[in-house]
Amino acid sequence: MSDLTKLTLKTALDGLASKSFSSVELTKAHVEAVESARVLNAFVLETPEQAIDMAKASDARRASGSAGPLDGAPLGIKDLFCTKGIRSTAGSKIIGKFIPTYESTITANLWRDGAVMLGKLNMDEFAMGSSNETSAWGPVVNPWRTRGGNAKLTPGGSSGGSASAVAAELCLGATATDTGGSIRQPASFTGTVGIKPTYGRCSRWGVVAFASSLDQAGPMARTVEDAAILLTSMAGHDPKDSTSLAVETPDFASFVGKSVKGLRIGVPKEYRVDNMPAEIDALWEQGIAWLKDAGCEIVEVSLPHTKYALPAYYIVAPAEASSNLARYDGMRYGLRVEGANLTDTYEKSRAEGFGAEVKRRIMIGAYVLSAGYYDAYYVKALKVRRRIADDFDQAFEKVDALLTPTAPSAAFSLGDRSDDPVAMYLNDIFTVTVNLAGLPGMSVPAGLDATGLPLGLQLIGRALDEGTLFSLGGALEKAADFRAKPQKWW
């Protein structure tokens, strides 16, 4: 296996620029890595021929002096993003063998900047899940294992394929999406960096919808700087998305390495939940100490409506999902199961096409939107959501960013929580507030638990202030000096 797969995105781009190797060489090394790691089930579709063609085109552009910011870099694309002429399924049987005739705005931005596509990455069905076990293509396996153990662990969800592929050095970075923690929790479970940008920073056009007021795309990468480079290419105003923000995209990488001296960092007291593992609490205290050493001032803040965030999220998200997924009816595209009549065809197509978790959320969503329950559940959840956003507004009057744990545990074994939806939903306890308020959040790998599995710290910033998160993330990354990698067993 070539050492080229061990490079970070930044060092790979520097190597391409200095002509130390070509994009074709870099891409071939990653294609081989993908092929040798199929046991991880990170990719649901490999596109090696297209990758080599894109790499050849990249080398030609570089030779002519017209290389883009990502030219020649092999990336993985979460299967929630529509890719022109390439099967896109959102991890579901009901979409079947759908081949889009258009490109999502985010992937179009990446190709514009010269990136190379290695293939489509596995994910929880319609991005609904925290363990990547709801995918129609089977679960993704985390490349990490407990010290001395061989149990298959979850990479987290829904962006489990993205997390696993980046951690196993199958790609230099990956696209992902985050509706309630689906970038940050898998990043924490795999020792990678993931950022959910401000709602509206990245276009949702061409991304299969789960919950439209919560969904936001972002990158997963090996370093804070790599994530910044990717986000700079992915972000930007898109008139095709009515929620896209008409704001300039800064050079996010320029914030990495900036001094954080004098920044006020909030520590929300409500995030100290009952029964939190001691090592998560210890890592949080360590993160506070690192930022203090970097010159930050630590301030305790209160987010009093935090305890209502998870229940509110699991009303708002399924409600929007039940509405968005009504379009999958077996009529226009995707799976169709013939029935005795029109209604029977609808019912059979949806019953066979959707997995158990998606059906559960559709039914919850239909229930909370139904006559007699709409005010009691959905409207109340929207009011709670407003209060949660107000909590953050008040906190950000006193501080520049917040520091919390990313997830309440390290990666757990596949199958451990699949029979207990509530235990599974509790994985999102530290992340859903950020989506409900539309704020940016980043997970940075910060240490290992007692069994040798990675743990992440989460930074939460003001709307459109990703730059401060990249500066703080760089400071945490430098202090943590996290260099651990999964021992290769695949």
C-alpha positions in Angstrom: 0.0 0.0 0.0 1.4 3.4 -1.0 2.3 5.9 1.7 0.4 8.5 -0.4 -2.8 7.5 1.5 -1.2 8.5 4.8 -1.0 12.2 3.7 -3.4 14.8 5.0 -5.3 16.8 2.4 -3.0 19.8 2.9 0.2 17.8 2.5 -1.2 16.0 -0.5 -2.2 19.3 -2.2 1.3 20.7 -1.4 2.9 17.5 -2.9 0.8 17.8 -6.1 1.8 21.5 -6.4 5.5 20.7 -6.0 5.0 17.8 -8.5 6.3 15.2 -6.0 3.6 12.9 -7.4 0.8 13.2 -9.8 -3.0 13.1 -9.1 -3.1 9.8 -11.0 -0.6 8.3 -8.6 -2.4 9.7 -5.6 -5.8 8.5 -6.9 -4.6 5.0 -7.8 -3.2 4.6 -4.2 -6.6 5.5 -2.8 -8.5 3.3 -5.2 -6.3 0.4 -4.0 -7.0 1.3 -0.4 -10.7 1.4 -1.0 -10.6 -2.0 -2.8 -8.6 -3.6 0.1 -11.0 -2.2 2.8 -14.4 -3.5 1.5 -14.9 -5.4 4.8 -15.5 -1.9 6.4 -18.5 -1.4 4.0 -17.7 2.3 3.9 -18.4 2.6 0.2 -21.7 1.6 -1.4 -20.5 2.4 -4.9 -16.9 2.7 -6.1 -16.1 4.7 -9.2 -12.4 3.9 -9.9 -12.6 4.5 -13.7 -14.2 7.9 -13.2 -11.7 8.7 -10.5 -8.7 8.0 -12.8 -10.2 10.0 -15.6 -10.8 13.0 -13.2 -7.2 12.6 -12.0 -5.8 12.7 -15.5 -7.8 15.8 -16.2 -6.5 17.3 -13.0 -2.9 16.6 -14.0 -3.5 18.2 -17.3 -4.9 21.4 -15.6 -1.9 21.5 -13.3 0.5 21.2 -16.2 -1.2 24.1 -17.9 -1.1 26.2 -14.8 -4.9 26.3 -14.2 -5.2 24.1 -11.1 -8.0 24.8 -8.7 -7.8 24.8 -4.8 -8.6 21.1 -4.5 -7.1 19.9 -7.8 -6.3 16.2 -7.8 -7.5 15.4 -4.3 -9.5 12.1 -4.0 -12.6 12.5 -1.9 -15.5 10.3 -0.9 -19.1 11.5 -1.3 -21.9 10.6 1.1 -24.7 8.8 -0.8 -27.1 11.6 0.3 -25.6 13.9 -2.4 -27.0 13.5 -5.9 -24.2 12.9 -8.4 -24.9 13.3 -12.1 -24.9 9.9 -13.9 -23.9 8.1 -10.7 -26.4 6.1 -8.6 -27.6 8.0 -5.5 -29.7 6.1 -3.0 -29.7 7.9 0.4 -29.1 4.4 1.8 -32.6 3.3 1.0 -34.2 0.5 -1.0 -37.1 2.8 -2.0 -34.9 5.1 -4.1 -33.6 1.9 -5.8 -31.2 2.5 -8.7 -31.9 6.2 -9.1 -29.4 7.9 -11.3 -29.7 11.7 -11.1 -29.5 13.8 -14.2 -28.1 16.6 -12.2 -25.3 17.4 -9.7 -25.8 18.6 -6.2 -24.5 22.2 -5.7 -21.9 21.0 -3.1 -20.4 18.3 -5.3 -20.5 20.6 -8.3 -18.4 23.1 -6.2 -15.9 20.4 -5.3 -15.6 19.3 -9.0 -15.2 23.0 -10.0 -12.3 23.2 -7.6 -10.7 20.1 -9.1 -11.5 17.3 -6.6 -11.6 13.7 -7.6 -14.5 11.3 -6.7 -13.6 7.9 -5.4 -17.3 6.8 -5.0 -20.4 7.1 -2.9 -20.2 6.5 0.9 -22.6 4.4 3.0 -24.9 6.1 5.5 -28.0 5.5 7.7 -31.1 5.3 5.6 -32.3 8.9 4.7 -29.7 10.0 7.3 -31.9 8.6 10.1 -29.6 6.9 12.7 -26.7 7.3 15.0 -24.9 4.0 14.3 -25.0 3.4 10.5 -27.0 0.3 11.1 -30.2 1.4 9.3 -28.6 1.5 5.8 -30.2 -0.7 3.1 -26.5 -1.6 2.2 -25.7 -3.0 5.7 -23.8 -1.4 8.6 -20.5 0.3 8.2 -17.7 -1.0 10.5 -15.5 1.4 12.4 -11.8 0.8 11.6 -11.0 1.3 15.3 -11.2 -1.6 17.7 -10.9 -1.7 21.5 -7.4 -2.6 22.7 -7.1 -6.3 22.5 -10.7 -6.8 21.3 -12.1 -7.7 17.9 -15.8 -6.8 18.2 -17.1 -4.8 15.3 -17.8 -1.2 16.4 -20.1 1.4 15.0 -18.5 4.5 13.3 -21.5 6.5 14.4 -24.2 7.9 12.1 -25.6 8.9 9.9 -22.3 9.8 8.2 -20.7 6.5 9.2 -19.3 5.7 5.8 -17.6 9.2 5.6 -16.1 8.8 9.1 -14.9 5.3 8.5 -13.4 6.1 5.1 -11.5 9.1 6.4 -10.3 7.3 9.6 -9.1 4.3 7.5 -7.2 6.5 5.1 -9.4 5.5 2.1 -9.9 9.2 1.0 -8.4 12.5 1.9 -11.7 13.9 3.1 -15.4 13.3 2.6 -18.7 15.1 2.4 -21.2 14.5 5.2 -24.4 15.9 6.5 -25.6 16.8 10.0 -29.3 17.0 11.1 -28.8 16.3 14.8 -25.2 15.4 15.1 -24.5 13.2 12.1 -21.1 14.8 11.3 -19.9 15.5 14.8 -20.8 12.2 16.5 -19.1 10.0 13.9 -16.1 12.3 13.9 -15.8 11.7 17.7 -16.2 7.9 17.3 -13.5 7.7 14.6 -10.8 10.2 15.7 -11.5 12.6 12.8 -12.5 16.2 12.5 -16.0 17.2 11.5 -17.8 20.5 11.2 -21.5 21.3 10.8 -21.5 24.8 9.5 -24.1 27.5 10.1 -27.5 26.6 8.7 -27.6 28.1 5.2 -23.8 28.3 4.8 -23.8 25.2 2.5 -26.5 24.6 -0.2 -29.0 21.8 0.4 -29.9 21.7 -3.4 -29.4 18.2 -4.7 -29.1 16.7 -1.1 -31.8 14.2 -0.3 -34.0 15.8 2.4 -34.5 14.4 5.9 -35.6 17.4 8.0 -35.3 20.6 5.9 -35.0 23.1 8.7 -32.2 21.1 10.4 -30.2 19.5 7.5 -26.8 21.0 6.8 -23.8 19.6 4.8 -20.2 19.8 6.0 -16.8 18.1 5.6 -15.1 15.3 7.5 -11.3 15.3 7.4 -8.2 14.2 9.3 -7.2 17.7 10.6 -8.8 21.0 11.4 -7.0 22.6 8.5 -8.2 19.9 6.1 -11.8 20.5 7.2 -11.3 24.3 6.7 -10.0 23.7 3.1 -12.9 21.5 2.2 -15.5 23.8 3.7 -14.2 26.8 1.8 -14.9 24.9 -1.4 -18.2 23.4 -0.3 -19.8 26.7 1.0 -21.3 29.5 -1.0 -24.6 31.2 -1.8 -26.9 29.2 -4.1 -30.0 30.8 -5.6 -31.5 27.3 -6.1 -31.8 26.9 -2.3 -34.2 29.3 -0.7 -32.4 28.9 2.7 -28.9 29.5 1.3 -27.3 32.6 2.9 -26.1 35.3 0.5 -22.8 35.8 2.4 -19.2 35.8 1.4 -17.2 32.6 2.0 -14.0 33.4 3.9 -10.8 31.4 3.5 -11.4 29.2 6.5 -7.9 27.8 6.5 -6.5 31.2 7.2 -8.1 31.1 10.7 -6.3 27.9 11.7 -3.2 28.7 13.8 -4.5 32.2 14.7 -4.0 33.1 18.4 -7.1 32.5 20.6 -5.7 34.6 23.4 -8.4 36.7 25.0 -11.4 34.7 23.7 -14.1 33.9 26.3 -15.1 30.3 26.2 -18.4 29.2 27.8 -18.9 26.0 29.6 -22.6 25.2 29.8 -23.5 23.7 33.2 -26.5 21.8 31.8 -24.2 19.6 29.7 -23.0 17.9 32.9 -25.6 15.2 32.6 -26.3 12.4 35.1 -24.3 9.2 34.7 -21.9 10.8 32.2 -18.8 8.5 32.1 -15.9 9.9 34.2 -13.5 9.8 31.2 -15.8 12.1 29.2 -15.9 14.5 32.1 -12.2 14.3 32.5 -11.6 15.0 28.8 -13.9 18.0 29.0 -11.8 19.4 32.0 -8.7 18.7 30.0 -10.1 20.7 27.1 -10.9 23.6 29.4 -7.3 23.5 30.7 -5.9 23.4 27.2 -7.9 26.5 26.1 -6.9 28.3 29.4 -3.3 27.6 28.6 -3.8 29.0 25.1 -5.0 32.3 26.7 -8.7 31.8 26.7 -10.9 32.9 29.6 -13.3 30.2 30.8 -16.9 31.3 31.8 -19.7 29.1 33.1 -22.9 29.7 31.2 -26.4 28.4 31.4 -28.5 27.0 28.6 -31.6 26.3 30.7 -33.7 24.7 28.0 -31.1 22.1 27.1 -33.1 19.3 28.8 -36.0 19.8 26.3 -33.7 19.7 23.2 -33.8 16.0 22.6 -37.6 15.6 22.9 -38.2 18.8 20.8 -35.8 17.5 18.1 -37.5 14.1 18.0 -40.8 15.9 17.3 -39.5 18.5 14.8 -37.2 16.1 12.8 -39.8 13.2 12.3 -42.5 15.8 11.5 -40.4 17.2 8.7 -39.3 13.7 7.6 -42.9 12.4 7.3 -43.6 15.4 5.0 -40.4 15.1 2.9 -40.7 11.3 2.5 -44.3 11.5 1.3 -43.0 11.8 -2.2 -41.6 8.3 -2.2 -44.7 6.4 -3.3 -43.6 3.9 -5.9 -45.0 6.0 -8.7 -42.3 8.2 -10.2 -39.0 6.6 -9.5 -37.4 4.0 -7.2 -39.0 0.8 -5.9 -42.6 0.0 -7.0 -44.5 -3.0 -5.6 -47.7 -3.7 -7.6 -50.8 -3.9 -5.6 -54.5 -4.6 -6.2 -55.2 -0.9 -6.6 -53.6 2.5 -6.3 -53.7 2.6 -2.5 -52.5 -0.9 -2.2 -49.5 -0.1 -4.5 -48.6 2.9 -2.4 -48.8 0.9 0.8 -46.8 -2.1 -0.4 -44.1 0.1 -2.1 -43.6 2.1 1.1 -43.8 -0.9 3.4 -41.1 -2.8 1.5 -39.0 0.2 0.5 -38.5 1.9 3.9 -36.5 0.3 6.7 -37.8 0.0 10.3 -36.2 3.2 11.7 -37.5 5.3 8.8 -41.0 3.9 9.2 -40.8 4.6 13.0 -39.9 8.2 12.3 -42.5 8.7 9.6 -45.2 7.4 11.9 -44.0 9.6 14.8 -44.0 12.6 12.4 -47.5 11.8 11.0 -48.8 11.5 14.6 -47.4 14.8 15.9 -48.8 16.6 12.8 -52.2 15.0 13.0 -55.4 16.9 13.9 -55.8 17.1 17.7 -52.0 16.6 18.4 -50.5 19.3 16.2 -50.7 22.0 18.9 -49.9 19.7 21.8 -46.7 18.4 20.1 -45.4 20.1 17.0 -46.3 23.7 17.9 -45.0 23.2 21.4 -41.7 21.8 20.0 -41.3 24.8 17.8 -41.7 27.1 20.9 -39.1 25.1 22.7 -36.8 25.4 19.7 -37.1 29.2 19.9 -36.3 29.1 23.6 -33.2 27.0 22.9 -32.0 29.5 20.2 -32.6 32.4 22.7 -30.5 30.6 25.3 -27.6 30.5 22.9 -28.1 34.2 22.0 -27.9 35.2 25.6 -24.8 33.0 26.2 -23.1 34.6 23.2 -23.5 38.0 24.7 -21.0 36.9 27.3 -18.7 34.4 25.4 -17.2 33.9 21.9 -17.7 30.1 21.8 -18.8 27.1 23.9 -16.8 23.9 24.7 -18.6 20.7 25.4 -18.1 16.9 24.9 -19.2 15.7 21.5 -20.8 12.4 22.5 -21.7 10.8 25.8 -19.5 7.7 25.1 -16.9 6.3 22.8 -17.9 4.0 19.9 -20.1 1.0 20.9 -20.4 -2.4 19.4 -22.7 -2.9 16.4 -26.1 -4.3 17.6 -25.6 -3.0 21.1 -28.4 -0.4 21.0 -30.4 -1.3 17.9 -33.2 -2.8 20.0 -33.5 0.4 22.2 -34.4 3.5 20.2 -34.2 5.8 23.2 -30.7 4.7 24.1 -29.7 5.2 20.5 -31.3 8.7 20.4 -29.4 9.7 23.5 -26.2 9.6 21.4 -27.4 13.0 20.1 -27.7 14.6 23.6 -24.8 17.1 23.1 -25.3 17.8 19.4 -29.0 18.4 18.6 -29.2 21.8 20.3 -26.8 23.2 17.6 -29.1 22.1 14.8 -32.2 23.4 16.5 -30.5 26.8 16.8 -28.9 26.7 13.3 -25.4 27.3 14.8 -21.9 26.0 13.7 -20.5 23.1 15.7 -17.2 21.2 15.3 -15.8 18.0 16.8 -12.1 17.7 17.3 -10.4 14.4 18.4 -8.9 15.0 21.8 -8.0 11.7 23.5 -8.5 8.0 23.9 -10.8 6.2 26.5 -9.5 3.4 28.7 -10.0 0.8 25.9 -8.1 2.9 23.3 -11.0 4.3 21.5 -11.1 8.0 20.4 -13.1 10.7 22.1 -14.0 14.2 20.7 -14.6 17.7 22.1 -17.2 19.9 20.6 -16.9 23.6 19.9 -20.1 25.7 19.3 -19.9 29.1 17.7 -22.1 32.1 16.8 -24.0 31.9 13.5 -21.6 32.5 10.6 -18.6 32.5 12.9 -16.9 29.3 11.8 -13.6 31.2 11.6 -13.4 31.4 15.4 -14.2 27.6 15.6 -11.3 26.9 13.2 -9.0 29.0 15.4 -10.1 27.3 18.6 -10.1 23.9 16.9 -6.6 24.4 15.8 -5.6 25.3 19.3 -7.3 22.2 20.7 -5.7 20.0 18.0 -2.2 21.4 18.8 -2.6 20.9 22.6 -4.2 17.4 22.3 -1.5 16.3 19.8 -3.8 13.5 18.8 -1.8 11.1 16.6 -3.4 7.8 17.4 -4.7 5.8 14.4 -6.6 2.6 14.2 -4.4 -0.5 14.0 -4.9 -2.0 10.6 -6.9 -5.3 10.8 -8.9 -5.1 7.5 
